[in-house]
């Protein structure tokens, strides 16, 4: 009886173990990989490096070092069946977000980084990522904690970028000045100094989109290394220590005041220049208006003398005097020089 019960019990356990517990399903947001005795079923002749785009491999030659085997991926659905010596590894492929401060080894509220001015600043933000369905092998079997490796890689690149960050607009202005070989105006020089020699924390705050774009470009290799595809890097806060923040506020206030004074002075100067130009134009027009009748009269006199001679010119001048004589109230006639001598004839007056 005991032997029969043992056989029946082993049969029931085998049925449960092989049939009932061997059924599984895969959710719509999941992908699964089945392993037999710890080995995943692989696709013959295919690797993650071959399946990746050629452009990505050319841009990052080190991708050739991460040629993991391509495994067979179980799509959503079911129920599926597995044997007792097989194991199902399920992965969530939806886009997820993780804070930059996430670290399983220690709690922290911010990421510290040193700028090019040797100022320690705190950085906060988040990363959006998703597991790459094409590269499940490095995610499941490459390292024990791929997300932890990705976060460490991201933070290292971020600190290196912050330590060497230069405002790209200032660099472009300087490069254009060197290429053209021409001297800039005082306004352009002032702008270049403000952009290139400013406080690094201010430059970082003004160029957060540029910094985020750089980090996204640098983290494209995580697909090949760890099977994690970076969707977006969102660095939202760059906060220096309180004493540094107060000093920066004072610097920014001074710069804003100086910029406002320069703008006001420049506007006043432009207004004065405009008014001076208009005054010159008005004086020029008035002078031209006074000279025009004289020029016309001179041309008429030359024409009259040329056509009729001196007699015609004297007659023309006499006729032009008649309207003036009609409006005169008193005429003063001067004597010739020899009329003042004694015995001069009065008829000569």
C-alpha positions as CSV (number, residue, x, y, z in Angstrom):
1,X,0.0,0.0,0.0
2,X,2.8,2.4,0.8
3,X,4.6,1.7,-2.4
4,X,1.4,2.2,-4.4
5,X,0.7,5.5,-2.6
6,X,4.3,6.6,-3.3
7,X,3.9,5.9,-6.9
8,X,0.5,7.7,-7.1
9,X,2.0,10.7,-5.2
10,X,5.0,10.9,-7.6
11,X,2.6,10.6,-10.6
12,X,0.4,13.4,-9.3
13,X,3.5,15.6,-8.5
14,X,4.8,15.0,-12.0
15,X,1.5,15.9,-13.5
16,X,1.4,19.1,-11.5
17,X,5.0,19.9,-12.1
18,X,5.0,19.2,-15.8
19,X,1.5,20.2,-16.9
20,X,-0.1,22.6,-14.5
21,X,3.0,24.6,-13.4
22,X,4.4,24.4,-17.0
23,X,1.8,26.8,-18.4
24,X,2.5,30.5,-18.5
25,X,1.3,33.6,-20.4
26,X,3.0,36.8,-21.6
27,X,1.3,40.2,-21.0
28,X,1.0,42.7,-23.9
29,X,3.6,45.0,-22.3
30,X,6.1,42.1,-21.8
31,X,8.5,40.0,-23.8
32,X,9.8,36.6,-22.7
33,X,12.9,34.5,-23.3
34,X,12.9,30.7,-22.5
35,X,16.0,29.0,-21.3
36,X,16.8,25.3,-21.1
37,X,19.3,24.4,-18.4
38,X,20.2,28.0,-18.3
39,X,20.8,28.4,-22.1
40,X,18.5,30.6,-24.2
41,X,17.4,29.5,-27.6
42,X,19.4,31.4,-30.1
43,X,18.7,32.4,-33.7
44,X,21.3,30.8,-35.9
45,X,23.8,33.1,-37.6
46,X,22.4,36.3,-36.0
47,X,23.9,38.6,-33.5
48,X,22.9,41.9,-32.0
49,X,25.8,43.7,-33.8
50,X,24.6,42.4,-37.2
51,X,21.0,43.3,-36.5
52,X,21.9,46.8,-35.4
53,X,21.9,49.6,-38.0
54,X,25.1,50.1,-40.0
55,X,25.1,53.8,-39.3
56,X,25.2,53.3,-35.5
57,X,28.1,50.9,-35.9
58,X,30.1,53.3,-38.1
59,X,29.5,56.2,-35.7
60,X,30.6,54.2,-32.7
61,X,33.2,51.6,-33.6
62,X,33.2,50.1,-30.2
63,X,29.7,48.7,-30.9
64,X,31.6,45.9,-32.8
65,X,32.9,44.7,-29.4
66,X,29.3,44.0,-28.2
67,X,28.1,41.3,-30.5
68,X,25.8,39.3,-28.3
69,X,23.8,36.4,-29.7
70,X,20.3,37.1,-30.9
71,X,17.8,35.0,-28.9
72,X,14.3,33.9,-29.7
73,X,11.7,36.3,-28.2
74,X,8.3,35.0,-27.1
75,X,5.6,37.5,-28.1
76,X,2.6,38.4,-25.9
77,X,-0.1,35.7,-25.7
78,X,-0.4,32.2,-24.3
79,X,-0.8,30.0,-22.6
80,X,2.6,28.6,-23.5
81,X,4.1,25.4,-22.1
82,X,7.5,24.8,-20.6
83,X,9.3,21.8,-19.2
84,X,10.5,21.7,-15.6
85,X,14.1,22.2,-16.7
86,X,13.1,25.3,-18.6
87,X,12.8,28.8,-17.1
88,X,10.9,31.9,-18.4
89,X,12.5,35.3,-18.2
90,X,10.0,38.1,-18.6
91,X,10.9,41.7,-19.4
92,X,8.7,44.8,-19.3
93,X,9.3,46.7,-22.6
94,X,7.3,49.8,-21.8
95,X,9.0,53.2,-21.4
96,X,9.9,53.8,-17.8
97,X,11.4,56.7,-15.9
98,X,14.1,56.7,-13.2
99,X,15.5,59.5,-11.2
100,X,19.2,60.5,-11.6
101,X,19.7,60.0,-7.9
102,X,18.6,56.3,-8.0
103,X,21.4,54.2,-6.7
104,X,20.7,50.8,-5.0
105,X,23.9,51.0,-2.9
106,X,23.2,54.3,-1.2
107,X,20.5,56.9,-0.7
108,X,21.1,60.4,-2.1
109,X,19.1,63.5,-2.9
110,X,21.2,64.9,-5.7
111,X,24.1,64.1,-8.0
112,X,27.2,66.2,-7.3
113,X,29.4,67.5,-10.2
114,X,32.3,69.9,-10.4
115,X,32.1,72.7,-13.1
116,X,35.1,74.2,-15.0
117,X,35.1,77.0,-12.4
118,X,35.8,74.4,-9.6
119,X,32.3,74.9,-8.2
120,X,30.5,71.9,-6.8
121,X,26.9,71.9,-8.0
122,X,23.9,69.6,-7.6
123,X,22.2,68.0,-10.6
124,X,18.7,66.5,-10.6
125,X,16.5,65.1,-13.3
126,X,15.3,61.8,-14.7
127,X,15.9,59.3,-17.5
128,X,13.3,57.7,-19.7
129,X,14.3,54.3,-21.0
130,X,13.0,51.0,-22.3
131,X,14.3,47.6,-22.8
132,X,15.3,46.9,-26.4
133,X,13.4,43.9,-27.7
134,X,16.1,43.1,-30.3
135,X,18.9,43.0,-27.6
136,X,17.4,41.0,-24.7
137,X,20.5,38.9,-24.3
138,X,22.7,41.6,-22.8
139,X,19.9,42.8,-20.6
140,X,19.1,39.4,-19.2
141,X,22.4,37.6,-19.3
142,X,25.1,40.2,-19.9
143,X,25.3,41.8,-16.4
144,X,23.5,41.2,-13.2
145,X,22.0,44.7,-12.9
146,X,22.0,46.4,-16.3
147,X,20.1,49.5,-15.1
148,X,22.6,50.2,-12.4
149,X,25.4,50.0,-15.0
150,X,23.6,52.4,-17.3
151,X,23.0,54.9,-14.5
152,X,26.7,54.7,-13.5
153,X,27.7,55.2,-17.1
154,X,25.3,58.1,-17.6
155,X,26.4,59.9,-14.4
156,X,30.1,59.5,-15.4
157,X,29.5,61.0,-18.8
158,X,27.4,63.8,-17.3
159,X,30.1,64.8,-14.8
160,X,32.7,64.8,-17.5
161,X,30.5,67.0,-19.7
162,X,29.7,69.5,-16.9
163,X,33.4,69.8,-16.0
164,X,34.3,70.8,-19.6
165,X,31.1,72.6,-20.7
166,X,31.5,75.7,-22.8
167,X,28.7,77.8,-24.2
168,X,28.4,76.7,-27.9
169,X,27.2,80.1,-29.0
170,X,30.3,81.8,-27.6
171,X,32.5,79.2,-29.3
172,X,30.8,79.8,-32.6
173,X,31.3,83.5,-32.4
174,X,35.0,83.1,-31.7
175,X,35.4,80.6,-34.5
176,X,33.7,83.0,-36.9
177,X,36.0,85.8,-35.8
178,X,39.1,83.7,-36.5
179,X,37.9,82.5,-39.9
180,X,37.0,85.9,-41.2
181,X,40.1,87.6,-39.9
182,X,38.1,90.8,-39.3
183,X,37.8,93.0,-36.2
184,X,34.4,92.9,-34.5
185,X,32.5,95.9,-33.3
186,X,32.5,96.7,-29.6
187,X,29.0,95.3,-29.3
188,X,29.9,91.9,-30.8
189,X,33.1,91.7,-28.6
190,X,31.0,92.4,-25.5
191,X,28.6,89.7,-26.5
192,X,31.4,87.2,-27.1
193,X,33.0,88.0,-23.7
194,X,29.6,87.5,-22.0
195,X,29.0,84.2,-23.7
196,X,32.5,82.6,-23.4
197,X,33.8,84.0,-20.2
198,X,30.7,83.8,-18.1
199,X,30.1,81.7,-15.0
200,X,29.9,78.1,-16.0
201,X,26.7,77.4,-13.9
202,X,24.9,80.2,-15.7
203,X,26.0,78.7,-19.1
204,X,24.8,75.3,-18.0
205,X,21.4,76.6,-16.9
206,X,21.0,78.5,-20.2
207,X,21.9,75.5,-22.3
208,X,20.0,72.6,-20.6
209,X,18.5,71.5,-24.0
210,X,22.0,71.3,-25.5
211,X,23.3,69.3,-22.5
212,X,20.3,66.9,-22.7
213,X,20.8,66.4,-26.4
214,X,24.5,65.6,-25.8
215,X,23.7,63.1,-23.1
216,X,21.2,61.3,-25.4
217,X,23.8,61.1,-28.2
218,X,26.4,59.7,-25.8
219,X,24.0,57.1,-24.3
220,X,23.0,55.5,-27.6
221,X,25.7,52.9,-27.0
222,X,23.8,51.5,-24.1
223,X,21.6,49.6,-26.5
224,X,24.5,47.4,-27.6
225,X,26.1,47.2,-24.2
226,X,23.2,46.6,-21.9
227,X,20.1,46.2,-24.0
228,X,18.6,49.4,-22.7
229,X,17.5,52.1,-25.1
230,X,17.6,55.6,-23.8
231,X,14.4,57.5,-24.7
232,X,15.2,60.9,-23.3
233,X,17.5,62.6,-20.8
234,X,15.8,65.3,-18.8
235,X,18.2,67.3,-16.6
236,X,15.8,69.7,-14.9
237,X,17.9,71.3,-12.0
238,X,21.4,72.6,-11.6
239,X,21.6,74.0,-8.1
240,X,24.9,75.2,-6.6
241,X,25.5,75.6,-2.8
242,X,23.5,78.4,-1.1
243,X,26.5,80.7,-0.8
244,X,27.5,80.3,-4.4
245,X,23.8,80.8,-5.5
246,X,23.7,84.1,-3.6
247,X,26.9,85.2,-5.3
248,X,25.6,84.2,-8.7
249,X,22.4,86.2,-8.0
250,X,24.4,89.3,-7.3
251,X,26.5,88.8,-10.4
252,X,23.4,88.3,-12.6
253,X,21.8,91.4,-11.1
254,X,24.9,93.5,-11.8
255,X,25.1,92.2,-15.3
256,X,21.4,92.9,-15.9
257,X,21.8,96.5,-14.6
258,X,24.9,97.0,-16.8
259,X,23.0,95.6,-19.8
260,X,20.1,97.9,-19.1
261,X,22.3,101.0,-18.8
262,X,24.1,100.1,-22.0
263,X,20.8,99.6,-23.8
264,X,19.6,103.0,-22.5
265,X,22.8,104.8,-23.5
266,X,22.8,103.1,-26.9
267,X,19.1,104.1,-27.5
268,X,19.9,107.8,-26.5
269,X,22.9,107.9,-28.8
270,X,20.9,106.5,-31.7
271,X,18.2,109.0,-31.1
272,X,20.7,111.9,-31.1
273,X,22.3,110.6,-34.2
274,X,18.9,110.4,-36.0
275,X,18.0,113.9,-34.9
276,X,21.4,115.3,-36.1
277,X,20.9,113.6,-39.5
278,X,17.5,115.1,-39.9
279,X,18.8,118.6,-38.9
280,X,21.5,118.2,-41.5
281,X,19.0,117.2,-44.1
282,X,16.7,120.2,-43.3
283,X,19.6,122.6,-43.5
284,X,20.8,121.1,-46.8
285,X,17.3,121.4,-48.3
286,X,17.0,125.1,-47.1
287,X,20.3,126.0,-48.6
288,X,19.4,124.3,-51.9
289,X,16.1,126.2,-51.9
290,X,17.9,129.5,-51.5
291,X,20.6,128.7,-54.1
292,X,18.1,127.4,-56.8
293,X,16.6,130.9,-57.7
294,X,20.0,132.5,-57.8
295,X,21.3,129.7,-60.1
296,X,18.3,130.1,-62.3
297,X,18.7,133.9,-62.5
298,X,22.4,133.5,-63.4
299,X,21.5,131.1,-66.2
300,X,18.9,133.5,-67.5
301,X,21.3,136.5,-67.5
302,X,23.9,134.5,-69.3
303,X,21.3,133.4,-71.9
304,X,20.1,137.0,-72.4
305,X,23.6,138.4,-72.8
306,X,24.5,135.7,-75.2
307,X,21.5,136.2,-77.4
308,X,21.1,140.1,-77.3
309,X,24.4,141.5,-76.0
310,X,25.1,144.0,-73.3
311,X,22.2,146.3,-74.3
312,X,19.7,143.5,-74.0
313,X,21.1,142.6,-70.6
314,X,20.8,146.3,-69.3
315,X,17.3,146.5,-70.7
316,X,16.4,143.2,-69.0
317,X,17.9,144.4,-65.7
318,X,16.0,147.7,-66.0
319,X,12.7,145.9,-66.6
320,X,13.3,143.6,-63.6
321,X,13.8,146.7,-61.4
322,X,10.4,148.3,-62.3
323,X,8.3,146.0,-60.0
324,X,10.8,146.8,-57.2
325,X,10.6,150.5,-57.8
326,X,6.8,150.5,-57.6
327,X,7.1,149.0,-54.1
328,X,9.9,151.3,-52.8
329,X,9.2,154.2,-50.5
330,X,12.6,156.0,-50.8
331,X,15.4,155.9,-53.3
332,X,18.9,156.9,-52.3
333,X,21.2,157.9,-55.2
334,X,24.9,158.1,-54.7
335,X,27.2,160.6,-56.5
336,X,30.1,159.6,-58.7
337,X,33.6,160.0,-57.2
338,X,34.6,163.1,-59.3
339,X,31.3,164.9,-58.4
340,X,32.7,165.9,-55.0
341,X,35.4,168.2,-56.6
342,X,34.8,172.0,-56.6
343,X,33.4,173.4,-59.8
344,X,31.9,170.1,-60.9
345,X,28.9,170.5,-63.3
346,X,25.7,169.8,-61.6
347,X,24.3,168.2,-64.7
348,X,26.6,165.3,-64.1
349,X,24.7,164.4,-61.1
